[in-house]
Amino acid sequence: YGGSDRVETSILVAQHEAFDGARRFSLVNGLSYVDAVAASTLRDPVIYILPRQGITESLETFIGGKDGFRAIGGTGVISEELFESVEKLLKK
């Protein structure tokens, strides 16, 4: 799996057949892998987000159709603004 950056790569992995039917995902800061390791134990796809990059088009597409997510690391790692943006996309 190789995307144009770590966010794209995480989305490609999340689309693997092992996650078919997954309605939730874990969102982690793509600059620190500590939270990603912890999130991987939850059995949901782990999606990286880069705070400066924000919500990319491919991330927005991935989020569409999902029911929920977990922001691993809280607002200290995933800003409240990004958290709210993801929540709004889920409600579309």
Secondary structure as GFF3:
##gff-version 3
##sequence-region A 1 92
A	DSSP	alpha_helix	6	14	.	.	.	ID=ss1
A	DSSP	three_ten_helix	17	19	.	.	.	ID=ss2
A	DSSP	beta_strand	24	29	.	.	.	ID=ss3
A	DSSP	alpha_helix	34	39	.	.	.	ID=ss4
A	DSSP	three_ten_helix	40	42	.	.	.	ID=ss5
A	DSSP	beta_strand	46	49	.	.	.	ID=ss6
A	DSSP	alpha_helix	57	63	.	.	.	ID=ss7
A	DSSP	beta_strand	68	71	.	.	.	ID=ss8
A	DSSP	three_ten_helix	74	76	.	.	.	ID=ss9
A	DSSP	alpha_helix	80	91	.	.	.	ID=ss10
###
